[in-house]
Amino acid sequence: MTMNLRSATQADVKELLEIEAKCWSEELRTEKEIIESRIARYPEGQFVVEHNGKVKGVLYTQRIKATEDLVNGKYSSQFQLHNATGNTVQFLAIAVDKSLKGAG
């Protein structure tokens, strides 16, 4: 089974929305605008897993200045904490299509 890990691009958004729908209940899904924003502002921190040329998984991250910002903020505001000069990488979400279950 061949899988590739690469940076996400705007061209992946449609497939990323499909993964969101497969992996999360509607109220927990990341909106299209947020996915597009993550890729635009920190492309080197958004990754996809490809299998047979199709996106099957995603890892979203952001750089933040301080972990205290997470403790003192609200869940809804955490996605606005990205700071290009931050020295901490926060893992925001990982989602993998269930068809890859057990693939490693």
N, C-alpha and C positions, 0 to 999 in steps of 0.2 A: 504494500500500500504506500503510494507516494503522496506525501503532503509537503506543502511549501508554506513557510512563514514569511510574510512581507508586510511592509507598511500599507495601511489602508489609503485609498484615494477616493475622491468624490465619485468616481465611476462605480465604486462598490456600494454606494448608499442603498440602492434598491435591494441588493442581496442582504445587506446588514439589517434592513427593515424586515425582511423575511425571517432572518434568524431571530430577531426580537420577538416576532409573532410566534415562532415555534418554541421559544425558550421561556418566555415570561407571560404572566397574565397581563391583560390589557392595561391595568392601572400601574404596572411596573415597567412597561416598555419605554424605551428612550425615544423621544420624538425625533422626526426627520431633521428638524432645524438644529437640534442639539448635536446629533451625529455629524451633520455637515459642519457645524461650528468647531467641534473637536478636531476634525480632520484639517480644517483650515488653519486653526491657531496653533496646533501642536501635532503636525503630521507624523513626526518621528516617534510619537508616543501612542499611536493607534495601530494595531496590528491585526491582520487577518490570517487565518489558516485556510489554505486552498487544498481541495482534494479533487483530482480529475478536472482541474480548471474552473471549479465552482467554489465560491466562498462558503465555508462550512463552520467557521468559528471566528470570534473576535475578542480582542483584549483592548479595553479603553483605559487610558491613564491620563493624568495631568500633573504638571509640576506645581508645587505649592511652596510658599515661603516658610510656613511654620505649622507643625501639627496642632498647635493651640488654636489655629483658625478653624480646624475641624471640630474641636471640643466645644468651642464657644459659639459655633454657628448652628444653623438649622439645616436639616437634611436638604431642603429645597434650595439652599444657598450654596451648598458644597460645589456645585458645578460651575460656579462663578469664581472659584478660588484660584484658577489657573494663573500662574505668574511665570513668564518665560525665564526669569532669572532665579526662580525657586530651586533649592537644592534637595528637595524631597519629592520623590515621585509617588503619587497616590494611585493605587489601582482602583478604578471606578467600577468596572464590571468585566466579567468574563462570561461568554456564552458560546456554546458549541452545539451544533445541530445533533440531535439524538441519533441520526444515522451513523455517526462516528463513534458511538458508544463502544468502549473497549478497544479503540484503535490505538491507544497509547498516549 
